[in-house]
Amino acid sequence: MIDLGVRVEFYEQVIEGEPSKGYLGHVDRTEGYRAVAVPAVGERIMAASLRVTERKPWVPLPGPDQLVVRFVEHHLVPERDGKVPAWWDSYDEPGATVVVHISLGTSRGGELLQRMVRQFVADGWGCTGPEGSELWEYGLQAREELRR
């Protein structure tokens, strides 16, 4: 099995085969998923795989059931004489993060999007967006709620 990270980027408009438009923010988790292989760009992953809570209270990601992998980021670790060098201050194991794009469309705003962000943040995902954006605000609120 391969450990994967996932970043879900939200845009105003996502059309397969075209650049996404209107970046709104993202949720990401650099670890916490297992796969039999690293999906390649253009392959699909099931949106339900990204579910972070039990099925009943779960707020699904908006969009299709299958998400197209837009990018794969490989996180390499240098090796010198069979060891990670002392100067390397990052992660000790190589990894990969798959990036998918989702159009928020009518899902923007309101309680549904806030609940989805709370689910992701509670499960250890990061949530951010341009400062002052809706996703940025919801991420801050969710982290504050967890501190209480």
C-alpha positions, 0 to 999 in steps of 0.5 A: 500500500502507498500512503497518499496525501490529498488536496481538494481545490475549490473553484468557481468553474471547473470543466474537465480538460480546461484550466479551472477558473476562480480559485476559492480555497482548498482543504488538504491532508498530506497523509492519511489515505492508502492506495494500491498505486499513485493515481496519474493525472487524468485518472479518477478517484471516488469522491466517497473515498474522501469521506471524513465522517460516518455516512449519516451526518456526512456532508458530501463534496459537491460535484461528481462521484468521480474526481479527476486527478489534476496534478500529482505532487511527489514529495522526495526525500534526499538520501546520502549514503543510505540515510536522510541527511542531517540538514534535511528538516522536512519529512523522513519518508517520500510521499505523493499528494493528488490534487483534484478540483471541484466547482463549488457552484451553488454550494457556496455559502451557508450552513452546508459548506460550513458543515463540510469544512467543519468535518474536514478540519475535525478530521485533521485536514487543513482548510484555507483560501485567500485571506477574508474568503469564505473558505478562509473564514469557515476554516478559522471558525472550525479551528476555533470550535475545536479549541473549545 
